[in-house]
Amino acid sequence: MSVLLLLVSILCLILVVLYLQFRWRHRHILATANKLPCPPAWPFIGNALFFVGDITSITKNIIKFTTQFKGLFSIWVGPVPVFVASDPSDVQIILNSSNTLEKDVVYNFLRPFIGNGLLTAPVVIWKKYRRLISPVLHPSNVEQYLSVFNDVSKDLVDKLACGTEEIEPTNDIFCTAVDAVMKIIGARNRLSNQTKEYIVYLLDWGGKMFIGRLFKVWLHVDWIFYLLCGKEFEKAMKRYTACIDVLDQEWKNEENMRMLDTESNQSYGTEAFPGKSLLDVCFEFPPDGSEEHDWKDELMTMIIGATDTVVAALSFLLVTLANYPEVQTKIQAEIQEVIGDSRGDLTLSDLNSLTYLGYAIMESMRLHGIFPVIVRRATRDTKLSVCTLPAGSRILIPLHAMGWHENQFPHPERFMPERFAPDMQQESTTKRHMYAFLPFSAGPRSCIGKTYAMMMMKTVMVHILRRFTVNTKVRLEDIEYELKVVMFSKTPLLLKFNPR
């Protein structure tokens, strides 16, 4: 008994020493956090109880706190403070400062799937590879892929036309998004249904794993995570390996085709890629043997970025338009005005002229919060509006909650595409801050695929809405959300596509 008591005493002493060491090492961060407003906290667990439960409840809590504190405040994850910045002026500083370019450690949870891709890479790696990859997703290059967007959109509407009952179109939209991104990646052939199913599984499980670890502090410890979730993780990694093998083989096939082009002076397939692809970049800058980065990291990052965002945004937009038939009718009228009765391919001029459709896409992303948060880490002291955040601070930017700020978006619960029209913003009593709504982030580490996503979404929506009117029995207020890497609906979004 005395031995057990001694061991417990030693353990308690070690924990106290570690805690005091933590307090001393982070004393400047803790002192700053204690000066800021904070939701009610409990000893040892901090504000953890506010972030337990379904994502719909968590999102409501974040919106409530950002509305209550109206600027910079702190939340406590156990003994660790996280600074929440929702004032657009502060957000502008954070997203553009070289002091806050580093992603927070929570992004490490995604590395088993995307390694050091642009989404997760440390700044030193990110700087090099963003410069190399940017030409692939530059607007002038993405424009050359419009024919691909048209082709996959026509395939999608043909699938939708086959049914007469309500359907959940998310999986069909996903296949459409994958078929499109494969061209940007540089794969000539469409993937098999099994490979697509593997990718669906990886995105679903990888997203749930990321969020599960994010909100369950004990899973931040690797050995605890592998102890509790190891079998499922091993299953996911086997499917990940299978996907990578298929995609890698596609790249090797394309490489062989290009070698034949060079040797025979004939074109065996370069016309299959209207613009520059990720494979082109890989050929120009082959792997350097570094263990810190692999081009496959960018491959998976691009698949995730170009599918999750598009699928979630289009699914929410369709159900929202079905709930607002007057907006749907207005978009269809705009399509009729711009392209008439044509069922042919869309041109870049057509897409640029469909401004109201663009407003509707942006408003749906604001309403549903496709990207809920960004988390950064300060590498040096960073001065904000009310205080200076010390180096080492963890900073959370609640993008979804910012889109619900009453002072920037009156009646935020309403779906009002007109609020993004330039003339409406000028007539507003308070001019909206340029950083009030950031669906694709902003600054040096913003999403480089914004043009790709908007062009893809516009093309798909035009092909759908000129052939169908969308109806649903699902009410927006009844939707339960599910956060993965981006926000999805847990509620089945059953839609009926009525031919026009």
C-alpha positions in Angstrom: 0.0 0.0 0.0 2.8 2.4 0.9 4.5 1.6 -2.5 1.3 2.4 -4.3 0.9 5.6 -2.4 4.5 6.5 -3.2 4.0 5.9 -6.9 0.8 8.0 -6.9 2.6 10.8 -5.1 5.5 10.7 -7.6 3.0 10.7 -10.5 1.1 13.7 -9.0 4.4 15.5 -8.5 5.5 14.9 -12.1 2.1 16.2 -13.3 2.4 19.3 -11.2 5.9 20.0 -12.4 4.8 19.5 -16.0 1.9 21.9 -15.5 4.0 24.5 -13.9 6.5 24.2 -16.7 3.7 24.6 -19.2 2.5 27.7 -17.4 5.9 29.2 -17.3 6.8 28.5 -20.9 3.5 29.9 -22.2 3.1 32.7 -19.6 2.9 35.5 -22.1 0.2 33.7 -24.1 -1.8 32.9 -20.9 -1.5 36.4 -19.7 -2.9 37.8 -22.9 -5.7 35.2 -23.0 -6.7 36.1 -19.4 -7.1 39.8 -20.4 -9.7 39.0 -23.2 -13.3 38.1 -22.8 -14.1 34.4 -22.7 -17.2 32.2 -22.5 -17.9 30.6 -19.1 -15.1 28.1 -18.4 -14.7 25.2 -16.0 -11.5 24.1 -14.1 -9.2 21.8 -16.1 -11.6 21.4 -19.1 -12.0 25.0 -20.0 -14.7 25.6 -22.6 -14.7 22.0 -23.8 -18.3 21.3 -23.0 -19.4 23.9 -25.6 -17.7 21.9 -28.3 -19.2 18.5 -27.4 -22.1 17.1 -29.4 -23.2 17.5 -33.0 -21.7 20.1 -35.3 -25.0 22.0 -35.6 -24.9 22.7 -31.9 -21.2 23.6 -32.0 -21.7 25.9 -34.9 -24.5 27.7 -33.0 -22.3 28.1 -30.0 -19.5 29.7 -32.1 -22.0 32.0 -33.8 -23.4 33.0 -30.3 -19.9 33.8 -28.9 -18.8 35.8 -31.9 -22.0 37.8 -31.8 -21.6 38.3 -28.0 -18.0 39.3 -28.0 -17.8 41.1 -31.4 -14.1 40.8 -32.0 -11.2 39.1 -30.4 -11.8 36.7 -27.5 -10.3 33.5 -26.1 -11.6 30.0 -25.6 -9.9 27.3 -23.5 -9.2 23.8 -24.7 -8.3 22.4 -21.3 -5.4 24.6 -20.1 -4.6 25.7 -23.6 -6.0 29.1 -24.8 -7.1 29.6 -28.4 -7.6 33.1 -29.7 -10.8 33.6 -31.8 -10.6 36.5 -34.2 -13.9 37.5 -36.0 -13.4 41.2 -36.5 -12.7 41.6 -40.3 -9.9 44.1 -39.7 -8.1 41.6 -37.4 -8.7 38.8 -39.9 -7.2 40.8 -42.6 -4.0 41.3 -40.6 -3.8 37.6 -39.7 -4.3 36.2 -43.2 -1.8 38.6 -44.7 0.9 38.7 -42.1 4.1 36.6 -42.5 3.9 36.1 -38.8 0.8 33.9 -39.1 1.3 31.9 -42.2 1.9 28.6 -40.4 -1.1 26.2 -40.1 -2.0 25.0 -36.6 -0.9 21.6 -35.4 -4.4 20.2 -35.8 -3.8 20.1 -39.6 -1.2 17.3 -38.8 -4.2 15.0 -38.4 -4.7 15.2 -42.2 -1.1 14.3 -43.1 -1.6 10.5 -43.3 -3.8 11.2 -46.4 -2.3 14.3 -47.9 1.2 14.5 -46.4 2.7 17.9 -46.9 0.4 19.1 -49.6 -0.5 22.8 -49.9 -3.3 22.5 -47.3 -1.1 21.2 -44.5 2.6 22.0 -45.5 4.9 24.0 -43.3 5.6 27.4 -44.8 9.0 26.6 -46.1 7.6 23.7 -48.2 4.3 25.5 -49.0 6.2 28.5 -50.6 8.1 26.3 -53.0 5.2 24.2 -54.2 2.5 26.8 -54.3 4.8 28.7 -56.8 5.1 25.5 -58.9 1.4 24.5 -58.8 -0.2 27.9 -59.2 0.0 27.9 -63.0 -2.2 24.8 -63.1 -5.1 26.6 -61.3 -4.4 30.1 -62.7 -7.6 31.5 -64.2 -6.2 31.6 -67.7 -5.3 27.9 -67.5 -8.6 26.8 -65.9 -10.5 28.5 -68.7 -9.0 26.0 -71.1 -10.8 23.2 -69.1 -14.2 24.6 -69.8 -14.9 21.9 -72.4 -14.2 19.3 -69.6 -16.7 21.0 -67.3 -19.3 21.0 -70.1 -18.8 17.3 -70.8 -19.1 16.1 -67.2 -22.0 18.4 -66.6 -23.9 16.9 -69.6 -23.2 13.4 -68.2 -24.6 14.5 -64.9 -27.9 15.9 -66.2 -28.3 12.7 -68.3 -28.2 10.7 -65.1 -30.6 13.1 -63.4 -33.0 12.8 -66.3 -33.2 9.0 -65.9 -35.2 9.1 -62.6 -38.7 10.4 -61.9 -38.7 10.1 -58.1 -36.9 12.1 -55.4 -33.2 11.3 -55.3 -30.1 12.3 -53.2 -27.8 13.6 -55.9 -24.7 14.0 -53.8 -23.0 10.9 -55.1 -23.7 11.7 -58.7 -22.3 15.2 -58.2 -19.2 13.7 -56.5 -18.6 11.4 -59.6 -18.9 14.5 -61.8 -16.4 16.4 -59.7 -13.9 13.5 -59.7 -14.2 13.1 -63.5 -13.4 16.8 -63.9 -10.5 17.0 -61.5 -8.8 13.9 -63.1 -8.1 16.1 -66.2 -6.6 18.8 -64.1 -4.4 16.2 -62.4 -3.4 14.7 -65.7 -5.1 11.3 -65.8 -6.4 10.5 -69.3 -9.1 7.9 -68.3 -12.0 8.1 -66.0 -11.7 6.2 -62.8 -13.5 2.9 -62.2 -16.6 2.9 -59.9 -14.6 1.0 -57.3 -11.8 3.6 -57.2 -14.4 6.3 -56.9 -16.0 4.4 -54.1 -12.6 4.2 -52.4 -12.2 8.0 -52.8 -15.7 8.6 -51.4 -14.8 6.4 -48.4 -11.4 8.1 -47.9 -12.9 11.6 -48.0 -15.7 10.6 -45.7 -13.6 8.7 -43.1 -10.6 11.1 -43.4 -12.9 14.0 -42.7 -14.6 12.3 -39.8 -11.2 11.3 -38.4 -9.9 14.9 -38.7 -13.0 16.4 -36.9 -13.1 13.6 -34.4 -9.5 14.3 -33.4 -10.1 18.0 -33.5 -12.9 18.0 -31.0 -11.8 15.1 -28.8 -8.6 16.4 -27.0 -7.6 12.9 -25.8 -7.3 11.8 -29.5 -4.7 14.5 -30.1 -2.2 12.0 -28.5 -1.1 9.7 -31.3 -0.8 6.5 -29.3 -4.3 6.9 -27.8 -5.7 7.5 -31.3 -4.1 4.4 -32.7 -5.2 2.4 -29.7 -8.8 3.3 -30.1 -9.1 3.8 -33.9 -6.2 1.7 -35.2 -8.2 -1.0 -37.0 -10.4 1.5 -38.9 -7.3 3.6 -39.6 -5.5 0.6 -41.1 -8.5 -0.2 -43.3 -8.6 3.4 -44.5 -4.9 3.4 -45.3 -5.3 0.2 -47.4 -7.9 1.9 -49.5 -5.7 5.0 -49.7 -2.9 2.9 -51.0 -5.2 1.3 -53.6 -6.3 4.7 -54.8 -2.8 6.0 -55.0 -1.7 2.9 -56.9 -4.5 3.5 -59.5 -3.7 7.2 -59.8 0.0 6.5 -60.0 -0.5 4.0 -62.8 -2.6 6.7 -64.7 0.4 9.0 -64.4 2.8 6.4 -65.6 0.5 5.6 -68.6 0.4 9.2 -69.5 4.2 9.5 -69.1 4.6 6.6 -71.6 2.2 8.3 -74.0 4.2 11.5 -73.9 7.5 9.5 -74.5 5.9 8.0 -77.6 4.9 11.5 -78.7 8.6 12.6 -78.4 10.0 9.5 -80.1 7.6 9.4 -83.0 6.9 13.1 -83.4 3.2 12.2 -83.3 0.5 13.3 -80.8 -0.9 10.3 -79.0 -2.8 12.2 -76.4 -1.7 15.7 -75.6 -4.9 17.0 -77.0 -6.7 15.1 -74.2 -5.5 17.9 -71.9 -6.6 21.3 -73.0 -4.5 23.1 -70.4 -1.6 22.6 -68.1 -2.0 19.7 -65.7 -0.5 18.8 -62.4 1.3 16.0 -64.3 2.9 18.7 -66.5 4.4 20.4 -63.5 5.6 17.1 -62.1 7.4 16.4 -65.4 9.0 19.8 -65.3 10.0 19.5 -61.7 10.5 15.8 -60.9 10.7 14.6 -57.3 14.0 15.5 -55.6 14.0 12.5 -53.3 13.1 14.6 -50.3 11.1 12.8 -47.7 9.4 16.1 -46.7 7.3 16.2 -49.9 5.9 13.9 -52.5 3.9 14.9 -55.6 1.3 12.4 -54.5 0.6 14.7 -51.6 -0.5 17.4 -54.1 -2.4 14.8 -56.0 -4.6 13.9 -53.0 -4.8 17.6 -51.9 -6.1 18.6 -55.3 -8.7 15.7 -55.3 -9.9 16.7 -51.9 -10.0 20.4 -52.6 -11.7 20.1 -56.0 -14.3 17.5 -54.9 -15.3 18.2 -51.3 -15.8 21.9 -51.9 -17.7 21.6 -55.2 -19.9 18.7 -54.0 -20.9 20.3 -50.7 -21.5 23.7 -52.2 -23.6 22.4 -55.1 -25.7 20.1 -52.9 -26.5 22.9 -50.5 -27.2 25.3 -53.4 -29.7 22.9 -55.0 -31.7 22.3 -51.9 -31.6 26.0 -51.1 -32.9 27.0 -54.5 -35.7 24.4 -54.1 -36.7 26.2 -50.9 -36.6 29.6 -52.7 -38.4 29.0 -56.0 -38.5 32.7 -56.8 -34.6 32.8 -56.7 -34.5 29.7 -58.9 -36.8 31.2 -61.4 -34.7 34.4 -61.5 -31.6 32.4 -62.2 -33.4 30.5 -65.0 -34.5 33.8 -66.4 -30.9 35.0 -66.4 -29.8 31.8 -68.1 -32.5 32.3 -70.8 -31.4 35.9 -71.3 -27.7 35.1 -71.7 -27.8 31.9 -73.7 -31.4 31.6 -75.0 -32.8 28.2 -75.8 -29.4 26.7 -76.6 -28.5 23.3 -75.0 -25.0 23.5 -76.3 -21.7 24.0 -74.5 -21.2 27.1 -72.4 -18.6 29.7 -73.2 -16.4 31.8 -70.9 -18.4 34.8 -71.9 -21.7 33.0 -70.9 -20.3 32.2 -67.4 -19.0 35.8 -66.9 -22.4 37.2 -67.8 -24.3 35.0 -65.3 -23.7 37.4 -62.4 -26.9 36.6 -60.4 -26.0 32.9 -60.4 -22.6 33.9 -59.0 -24.3 35.8 -56.2 -26.5 32.8 -55.4 -23.5 30.5 -55.1 -21.7 32.9 -52.8 -24.9 33.5 -50.7 -25.5 29.7 -50.3 -21.8 29.2 -49.2 -22.3 32.0 -46.6 -25.6 30.6 -45.4 -24.3 27.1 -44.9 -20.7 27.8 -44.0 -18.9 25.4 -46.4 -15.6 26.3 -44.7 -16.4 26.8 -41.0 -13.0 27.7 -39.6 -9.3 28.4 -40.3 -6.7 27.8 -37.6 -3.3 29.4 -37.7 -0.2 29.7 -35.4 1.7 32.9 -34.8 5.5 32.4 -35.2 6.2 36.0 -34.0 4.3 38.6 -32.0 1.4 39.9 -34.0 -0.3 43.2 -33.3 -4.1 43.2 -33.6 -6.8 45.8 -32.8 -7.0 45.3 -29.1 -3.8 43.5 -28.2 -0.6 41.9 -29.4 -0.8 38.1 -29.7 2.5 36.5 -28.5 4.5 34.1 -30.7 3.2 30.6 -30.3 -0.5 31.7 -30.1 -3.1 29.5 -31.7 -5.6 31.6 -33.7 -9.0 30.4 -34.9 -10.9 32.4 -37.6 -14.6 31.4 -37.6 -15.4 31.9 -41.3 -19.0 30.6 -41.0 -19.8 32.7 -37.9 -18.4 35.8 -39.6 -20.9 35.3 -42.5 -23.6 35.5 -39.9 -22.6 38.9 -38.3 -25.7 41.1 -38.2 -23.7 44.3 -38.8 -22.2 42.9 -42.0 -25.1 40.8 -43.2 -28.5 42.0 -42.0 -31.0 39.2 -41.5 -28.2 36.5 -41.9 -30.7 33.6 -41.7 -32.3 34.7 -45.0 -31.1 33.6 -48.4 -30.6 36.9 -50.3 -28.3 36.6 -53.3 -28.8 40.3 -54.0 -26.7 41.2 -50.9 -23.6 40.4 -53.0 -24.5 42.7 -55.8 -22.2 45.8 -55.9 -25.0 48.3 -56.0 -26.7 46.7 -52.9 -23.4 46.9 -51.0 -23.1 50.6 -51.8 -26.6 51.3 -50.7 -26.1 49.6 -47.4 -26.0 51.8 -44.4 -22.7 50.3 -43.3 -20.3 49.3 -46.1 -19.3 45.7 -45.8 -15.7 45.0 -45.0 -13.8 43.2 -47.8 -12.8 40.5 -45.3 -16.3 40.0 -43.8 -17.0 36.9 -45.9 -14.2 34.6 -47.1 -15.5 31.4 -48.7 -12.0 30.6 -50.1 -10.0 32.3 -47.4 -7.7 35.2 -48.4 -4.1 36.3 -48.3 -1.0 34.3 -49.4 -2.4 31.0 -48.2 -5.8 31.4 -49.7 -7.4 28.6 -51.8 -5.7 28.7 -55.2 -8.7 26.8 -56.7 -11.3 29.5 -56.4 -11.5 30.1 -60.1 -11.7 26.4 -60.8 -14.5 25.9 -58.2 -16.6 28.8 -59.3 -16.3 28.0 -63.0 -17.1 24.3 -62.3 -20.1 25.2 -60.1 -21.5 27.7 -62.5 -21.2 25.3 -65.4 -23.0 22.4 -63.6 -25.8 24.7 -62.3 -26.5 26.1 -65.8 -26.7 22.6 -67.3 -29.1 21.5 -64.5 -31.3 24.6 -64.3 -31.9 24.9 -68.1 -33.2 21.3 -68.2 -34.9 21.0 -64.8 -36.7 22.8 -62.0 -35.6 21.5 -58.7 -38.1 20.8 -55.9 -37.8 19.3 -52.4 -39.7 18.6 -49.2 -36.5 19.2 -47.1 -36.7 22.5 -45.2 -33.5 24.4 -44.6 -34.2 24.8 -40.9 -34.5 21.0 -40.6 -31.0 20.3 -42.0 -28.5 18.8 -39.6 -24.9 19.5 -40.5 -21.9 17.2 -40.5 -18.4 18.6 -40.6 -15.7 16.7 -42.3 -12.9 18.7 -44.0 -15.8 21.0 -45.2 -19.4 21.2 -44.1 -21.9 18.6 -45.4 -25.5 17.8 -44.7 -26.2 14.9 -42.3 -29.8 15.1 -43.4 -30.4 13.4 -46.8 -31.0 16.2 -49.3 -33.8 14.5 -51.3 -34.5 16.5 -54.5 -36.9 16.1 -57.4 -35.7 17.2 -60.8 -38.7 18.1 -62.9 -38.0 18.4 -66.7 -38.8 21.9 -68.1 
